């Protein structure tokens, strides 16, 4: 079963994060706030695709049913 800590570790292993917070206690529905310098020249869609790529096929299996993302560039987060 997926946990918020495991999900956080998977993201951190693939994406440089200045800040990351993952919520979700039911094992399949999660919310994540991610601040990364890797988002600097990416549209929001591409930022989300970067996170989805870090999770691989876990989004297509029962392991993660829903993931709500809020992604920020460091310059946006500091405002």
Buried (B, 14 or more C-beta within 10 A) or exposed (E): EBEBEBBBEBBBEBBEBBEBEBEBEEBEBBBBBBBBEBBEEBEEEEBBEBBBEBBEEBBEEEBBBEBEBEBBBEEEBEE
